[in-house]
Amino acid sequence: MDVGWLEQLGMTGAAALVQAAATEVWQLARSGFTRLFGGGDREREAVAERRLDALAAEVEQAPSSQRDQVRQRLLPAWQTRLADLIEEDPAAADALQALRNEVLARLPAPQQQWVQNITASASGATAQGVMFGNIINHPNPPAEEAGGPAAGEVSPR
């Protein structure tokens, strides 16, 4: 299985989960993710329920104007949990994909979107960001490829 696809599935699954917190879709998400994390083991399901309830409580307790920031703060932990789950049990990927799709389909349209703001303010700073994908940076070409002198050569004046 493609590792990049599995990572993306973990990221988008976590995004669907945290977006569902404090919405009318929460009970569906909670029960589905409880089953997913539990894998039929009652003790693991109980641990998953406690973690999911803590997620929902934290989002619900935040003022509505700050809920998106809370969700973004909680997202990385859930991405890690889902990545670990898929790594331990690759067969869980299909169930996660189906659950993610169901949750996303039931979320109100504005909650299906994420916005990321990145700012670089220092002199010469560069800001980069990506959501649910990759950033690939290519170094500057060597000087000789760019039409300049090769390494160790002195350019004529």
SULCOR-V78355 format. One record per backbone hydrogen bond with DSSP energy under -1.0 kcal/mol. NH is the residue of the N-H (numbers start at 0). CO is the residue of the C=O. E is the energy in kcal/mol with one decimal. If there is no record, write none. Layout:
# SULCOR-V78355
nh=NH co=CO e=E
nh=NH co=CO e=E
This chain:
# SULCOR-V78355
nh=5 co=1 e=-1.9
nh=6 co=2 e=-2.4
nh=7 co=3 e=-2.3
nh=8 co=4 e=-2.4
nh=9 co=5 e=-2.3
nh=10 co=6 e=-2.3
nh=11 co=7 e=-2.9
nh=12 co=8 e=-2.5
nh=13 co=9 e=-2.0
nh=14 co=10 e=-2.2
nh=15 co=11 e=-2.2
nh=16 co=12 e=-2.1
nh=17 co=13 e=-2.7
nh=18 co=14 e=-2.0
nh=19 co=15 e=-1.5
nh=22 co=19 e=-1.4
nh=25 co=22 e=-1.5
nh=28 co=24 e=-2.2
nh=29 co=25 e=-3.7
nh=30 co=26 e=-2.4
nh=31 co=27 e=-2.3
nh=32 co=28 e=-3.0
nh=33 co=29 e=-2.1
nh=34 co=30 e=-2.0
nh=35 co=31 e=-2.3
nh=36 co=32 e=-2.8
nh=37 co=33 e=-2.4
nh=38 co=34 e=-2.4
nh=40 co=37 e=-2.2
nh=44 co=40 e=-2.3
nh=45 co=41 e=-2.1
nh=46 co=42 e=-2.0
nh=47 co=43 e=-2.4
nh=48 co=44 e=-2.8
nh=49 co=45 e=-2.1
nh=50 co=46 e=-2.2
nh=51 co=47 e=-2.9
nh=52 co=48 e=-2.7
nh=53 co=49 e=-2.1
nh=54 co=50 e=-2.2
nh=55 co=51 e=-2.5
nh=56 co=52 e=-2.6
nh=57 co=53 e=-2.3
nh=58 co=54 e=-2.0
nh=59 co=55 e=-3.0
nh=60 co=56 e=-2.3
nh=65 co=62 e=-2.5
nh=69 co=65 e=-2.0
nh=70 co=66 e=-2.8
nh=71 co=67 e=-2.4
nh=72 co=68 e=-2.0
nh=73 co=69 e=-2.1
nh=74 co=70 e=-1.6
nh=77 co=73 e=-1.2
nh=78 co=74 e=-2.3
nh=79 co=75 e=-2.3
nh=80 co=76 e=-2.2
nh=81 co=77 e=-2.4
nh=82 co=78 e=-2.5
nh=83 co=79 e=-2.7
nh=84 co=80 e=-2.3
nh=85 co=81 e=-2.6
nh=86 co=82 e=-2.3
nh=87 co=83 e=-2.6
nh=88 co=84 e=-2.5
nh=91 co=88 e=-2.5
nh=92 co=89 e=-1.6
nh=95 co=91 e=-2.6
nh=96 co=92 e=-2.6
nh=97 co=93 e=-2.2
nh=98 co=94 e=-2.4
nh=99 co=95 e=-3.2
nh=100 co=96 e=-2.4
nh=101 co=97 e=-2.1
nh=102 co=98 e=-2.7
nh=103 co=99 e=-2.8
nh=104 co=100 e=-2.1
nh=105 co=101 e=-1.1
nh=106 co=102 e=-1.1
nh=110 co=107 e=-1.5
nh=111 co=108 e=-1.9
nh=124 co=121 e=-2.3
nh=145 co=141 e=-1.5
nh=147 co=142 e=-3.2
nh=152 co=149 e=-2.3
